[in-house]
């Protein structure tokens, strides 16, 4: 991870298609595979935007609900 959001989103979308996994987006446009407990978060780094993985405690389609409050306010 740690790359440009467009590149990591392409990778996660390809994984979802290949493995018939559910690709979801949160209200902020971050993509994730909640069935695996993985959300990619975009974060500014100076003039760049990078992604980083957030691993959730429960792999579940409603995994967005498990996103820690400190993560939601991180930007």
N, C-alpha and C positions, 0 to 999 in steps of 0.2 A: 504494500500500500504506500501511502505517502506521496503519490503522484497527483497529477492534475485530475480534478474531478471527472472530466470527460473521458479520460483514459481508464480510470478505475471503474467508471460506470459501464464502459464497453466490456470490460473484463467480467464484471459481475453479471451483466446481462447475458453474455455468452455462456457463463457457467450455469445460470438459471435455465437457459434453453437446452443445453446439453444434458442436464441432470433433471429436467422437468421439475425444477424448484420454483417456488413462488417468489417473484421479484416484486418488491413493494417500494413505495416512496412515502416519506413522511411529509407533513405540511410545509417543511422548509425545502423540500426537493431532494433530500438525502435518500440514497437508495439503500436497500438492504435485502438480506435473505433471512427474514424472521424465523423461518422454519429451522434455520441453522443457528439462530441466536446471534446474527451478525448484522450490524448496521455500519455503513460508511458515513462518516461525518466530514463535511467540507469545513475547512477552517482557513482563515486568512493568515498568511505569513508574509508580512510586509506588503509588497505589490503582487504577491502570488496567492493562489488558492490551492491548498493541498488537501488530501483526504487522509483520514486515519481510521482504523477499525475500532469499533466499540463492540466488545463481546458481552452479550447479555446473559444473565443467570438462567433464563428459561428459553429454550428453543420453542417458539410458539408463534402462530400467525398474528397474535395480538401483542407481539414482543415490543412494539413501540411503547406500550404502557410500562414496561420495565425500565425504560431509559431513565437513569438516575437524574434527579432534579439538577445536580451540579453540571451534568452534561448538557441539559437543555439551555442553561444560562451561560455556557462556556464562551460564546462569541463576545 
